[in-house]
Amino acid sequence: MKNLVVTGTKLTLAFGIAIAAGTAALAQKFPEKPITLIVPFAPGGAADVTGRIVAGGMQKVLGQTVVVENAGGAGGAIGVSKVKNAAPDGYTIGLGHMGTHAAAVPVNPRLPYDPRKDFAYLGLVAKTPNIIFVRNDHPAKDLREFIAHAKAKGGDLKMGHSGNGAASHITCVMFFKMIGASPTYVAYRGFGQTINDIMAGNVDGSCDLVASVAGHVKGGKTRALVVAAETRAPQVPDVPTSKEAGLPDFILETWTGLYAHKDIPAEARTKLEAAIKAALADPDIAKRLVDIGARVPESAALGGTAMQKIVETDTARWLKVLEGMTFEQ
């Protein structure tokens, strides 16, 4: 009987080892099918274009297709929630930015997720300065004239954005708070709708990313007033910086990164982080990001651990900046 017990223990141990080995082998094969990248905004804006560029670079490394799925609405909250509620297997990941994963916390008290604890971060993929721009026939020819115009018009000035908590919304809120003006904000599902209404004359302007609007500025379809950066953006070299335009404290750069379900398997997370870093190290991917007005983050900002810290720091920052303010939902 004693021998039988020992033998059974050995068999159980061997069986357990076999299962563990099989699980490890499966994990090492990740990914075995296409990965879905949720972009929480409509096609055409900076987030969408950035996501598609990075997805293309990642799939070269992973050997599987990375499919971009646009899920816009609610300032990005709809798409972000899809990642939170997805299966925790690493096959659904998301793209987020300074708005969706930091500023949205104080803006939306009913936010259906907490960016500080609901996700596993994979790393930043781009940084891009923000820009204030207006329709081409707007009476303000530069930032000083626009500030005077905004103060005089008040609520009659209409500024479009991609939803409460989106980078375009938060940039405008910060800007108008600094200059002491209160425009009317008009929310859209994404940059495409916003820019169409600006060019149609239905709203006055917006406060989006250089990566979104550079082409429209260069094409003469809109007029840019200021880049919220310390140096001029090479994609729109004629647009003055905040300091040059007379508002030196208006500095705002939007970071964009990727994340997954908080319970993603460690092996999948490691491979996805490595794929992001490898994609960003590709000169062609880096050039394509620069061409749209973004840049690859510095090495210290790469990786999931760094992104987690940035999310926590920026959330605290926006809670302080927007303290006491209320927003229509």
TAFEN-V70446 format. One record per residue. N is the residue number from 1. PSI is psi in whole degrees, 0 to 359 (999 if undefined). OMEGA is omega in degrees with one decimal (999 if undefined). BURIAL is + if it has 24 or more other ideal C-beta (glycine too) atoms within 12 Angstrom, else -. Layout:
N_PSI_OMEGA_BURIAL / N_PSI_OMEGA_BURIAL
This chain:
1_321_179.8_- / 2_319_179.4_- / 3_324_-179.9_- / 4_321_-179.8_- / 5_316_179.2_- / 6_317_-179.3_- / 7_317_179.8_- / 8_322_177.7_- / 9_318_179.1_- / 10_320_179.3_- / 11_318_179.5_- / 12_317_179.1_- / 13_316_179.5_- / 14_320_179.2_- / 15_318_178.2_- / 16_319_178.5_- / 17_320_179.9_- / 18_319_178.5_- / 19_315_179.3_- / 20_319_179.2_- / 21_320_179.4_- / 22_319_177.8_- / 23_317_178.7_- / 24_321_179.7_- / 25_319_178.7_- / 26_318_-179.9_- / 27_322_-178.8_- / 28_339_-178.9_- / 29_352_-179.6_- / 30_133_0.2_+ / 31_142_179.4_+ / 32_359_179.3_- / 33_170_-179.5_- / 34_150_177.8_- / 35_140_178.0_+ / 36_127_175.5_+ / 37_112_179.3_+ / 38_119_172.7_+ / 39_117_-171.5_+ / 40_27_177.9_+ / 41_163_-179.9_+ / 42_160_178.8_+ / 43_151_171.4_- / 44_337_-179.1_+ / 45_182_-177.3_+ / 46_319_-179.3_+ / 47_315_-179.1_+ / 48_312_-178.2_+ / 49_317_178.0_+ / 50_315_179.1_+ / 51_319_-178.6_+ / 52_323_177.6_+ / 53_312_-177.9_+ / 54_322_178.1_+ / 55_319_178.3_+ / 56_321_178.5_+ / 57_322_-178.9_+ / 58_320_-176.4_+ / 59_335_173.8_+ / 60_324_-178.2_- / 61_319_-174.0_+ / 62_338_-177.9_+ / 63_17_176.1_- / 64_153_178.4_+ / 65_138_171.6_- / 66_107_-174.5_+ / 67_126_177.9_- / 68_127_177.8_+ / 69_120_178.3_+ / 70_129_179.0_+ / 71_76_-174.8_+ / 72_169_175.9_+ / 73_149_176.6_+ / 74_39_178.1_+ / 75_21_-179.7_+ / 76_348_-174.6_+ / 77_329_-179.6_+ / 78_312_-179.7_+ / 79_319_179.5_+ / 80_321_179.4_+ / 81_329_177.6_+ / 82_324_177.9_+ / 83_318_179.1_+ / 84_322_-175.3_+ / 85_2_-179.4_- / 86_166_175.1_+ / 87_137_-176.2_- / 88_56_-175.3_- / 89_359_179.2_+ / 90_357_-177.8_+ / 91_356_171.6_+ / 92_117_177.7_+ / 93_169_-176.6_+ / 94_160_173.6_+ / 95_133_178.2_+ / 96_172_179.5_+ / 97_189_-177.4_+ / 98_327_179.7_+ / 99_303_-174.7_+ / 100_330_-173.1_+ / 101_22_174.5_+ / 102_291_-175.0_+ / 103_335_-178.9_+ / 104_336_-178.1_+ / 105_307_177.9_+ / 106_337_-177.0_+ / 107_320_-173.6_+ / 108_99_-179.2_+ / 109_344_178.1_- / 110_24_179.8_- / 111_127_-174.2_+ / 112_17_177.8_+ / 113_159_175.0_+ / 114_108_-175.3_- / 115_342_-178.1_+ / 116_341_-175.5_+ / 117_355_-174.2_- / 118_359_-174.7_+ / 119_159_170.3_+ / 120_120_-175.1_+ / 121_142_-175.7_+ / 122_339_176.3_+ / 123_153_175.1_+ / 124_151_177.4_+ / 125_341_-178.1_+ / 126_156_169.8_+ / 127_142_179.6_+ / 128_138_178.2_+ / 129_158_177.8_+ / 130_159_-173.1_+ / 131_140_174.6_+ / 132_127_179.8_+ / 133_157_-177.5_+ / 134_171_177.6_+ / 135_155_-171.2_+ / 136_332_-178.7_- / 137_17_179.9_- / 138_142_-176.8_+ / 139_336_179.6_- / 140_124_-177.0_+ / 141_342_179.3_- / 142_181_-174.7_+ / 143_318_-179.2_+ / 144_315_178.7_- / 145_323_-179.1_- / 146_320_178.0_+ / 147_315_177.9_+ / 148_318_179.5_- / 149_315_-178.0_+ / 150_318_179.7_+ / 151_324_-179.1_- / 152_322_-175.2_- / 153_328_-178.4_+ / 154_232_-177.7_- / 155_346_177.7_- / 156_344_175.3_- / 157_125_-176.5_+ / 158_125_179.9_+ / 159_126_-178.8_+ / 160_154_176.4_+ / 161_173_-173.6_+ / 162_26_177.4_+ / 163_151_-179.2_+ / 164_127_-178.8_+ / 165_347_177.4_+ / 166_158_-178.0_+ / 167_321_-180.0_+ / 168_326_178.6_+ / 169_311_-176.5_+ / 170_323_177.6_+ / 171_315_178.3_+ / 172_316_179.9_+ / 173_314_-179.8_+ / 174_315_-178.3_+ / 175_309_-175.7_+ / 176_333_173.7_+ / 177_321_179.9_- / 178_322_-175.9_+ / 179_352_177.2_+ / 180_41_178.2_- / 181_157_-176.7_+ / 182_88_179.7_- / 183_177_170.5_+ / 184_128_179.7_- / 185_136_179.2_+ / 186_119_-175.9_+ / 187_140_176.1_+ / 188_173_-179.6_+ / 189_347_-179.8_+ / 190_177_-176.6_+ / 191_324_-178.1_+ / 192_313_178.4_+ / 193_321_-179.4_+ / 194_308_-176.0_+ / 195_326_178.9_+ / 196_319_-179.8_+ / 197_330_175.7_+ / 198_311_-179.2_+ / 199_334_177.9_+ / 200_351_178.8_- / 201_10_-178.8_- / 202_333_173.1_- / 203_161_-173.3_+ / 204_321_-176.0_+ / 205_197_-179.8_+ / 206_178_-177.5_+ / 207_59_-171.4_+ / 208_197_-178.4_+ / 209_149_174.7_+ / 210_321_-178.6_+ / 211_335_179.1_+ / 212_318_-165.1_+ / 213_353_-175.1_+ / 214_316_-179.0_+ / 215_322_179.8_+ / 216_326_177.1_+ / 217_312_-179.8_+ / 218_330_179.5_- / 219_1_178.2_- / 220_16_-178.7_- / 221_339_175.6_- / 222_167_178.9_+ / 223_119_178.5_+ / 224_140_-176.4_+ / 225_325_-176.9_+ / 226_145_171.2_+ / 227_127_-176.7_+ / 228_65_-176.0_+ / 229_167_179.9_+ / 230_342_176.8_- / 231_154_-179.9_- / 232_148_177.4_+ / 233_127_-177.9_+ / 234_338_-179.9_- / 235_335_177.7_+ / 236_67_-171.0_+ / 237_341_-179.3_- / 238_353_-178.0_- / 239_125_-176.9_+ / 240_156_173.7_+ / 241_172_179.4_+ / 242_315_-178.9_+ / 243_316_-179.8_- / 244_328_-176.9_- / 245_355_176.5_+ / 246_13_178.3_- / 247_69_-170.0_+ / 248_337_-178.5_- / 249_356_-179.6_- / 250_82_179.3_+ / 251_121_-177.7_- / 252_119_178.4_+ / 253_130_-179.0_+ / 254_125_174.6_+ / 255_150_178.6_+ / 256_139_-178.5_+ / 257_176_-179.3_+ / 258_152_-177.4_+ / 259_171_-179.2_+ / 260_178_174.1_+ / 261_143_-175.0_+ / 262_338_-178.5_+ / 263_23_178.7_- / 264_140_177.0_+ / 265_144_-176.5_+ / 266_321_-177.6_- / 267_319_178.9_- / 268_319_179.4_+ / 269_316_179.9_+ / 270_317_-178.7_- / 271_322_179.1_+ / 272_318_176.6_+ / 273_315_-179.5_+ / 274_323_-179.9_- / 275_322_178.2_+ / 276_312_-179.6_+ / 277_318_179.8_+ / 278_321_178.8_+ / 279_316_-178.0_+ / 280_338_177.7_+ / 281_351_178.2_- / 282_120_-178.2_- / 283_327_-179.9_- / 284_318_178.3_- / 285_316_179.2_+ / 286_318_-179.9_- / 287_319_-179.3_- / 288_325_176.2_+ / 289_317_178.0_+ / 290_321_-178.1_+ / 291_331_-179.3_+ / 292_358_177.0_+ / 293_11_178.5_+ / 294_183_175.2_+ / 295_155_176.3_+ / 296_133_179.8_+ / 297_154_176.4_+ / 298_157_-173.6_- / 299_326_-178.5_- / 300_340_-178.1_- / 301_1_-178.4_+ / 302_156_177.3_+ / 303_159_-176.2_+ / 304_321_-179.5_+ / 305_317_178.8_- / 306_319_-179.4_+ / 307_321_177.2_+ / 308_316_179.7_+ / 309_321_179.4_- / 310_318_177.9_+ / 311_312_-178.7_+ / 312_317_-179.3_- / 313_316_-177.9_- / 314_327_176.4_+ / 315_315_177.4_+ / 316_320_179.9_- / 317_313_-176.5_- / 318_330_174.0_+ / 319_324_179.0_- / 320_314_-177.9_- / 321_321_-174.0_+ / 322_14_-178.5_+ / 323_131_177.5_- / 324_351_-179.0_- / 325_147_176.3_- / 326_151_-176.0_- / 327_140_176.7_+ / 328_137_-179.7_- / 329_999_999_-
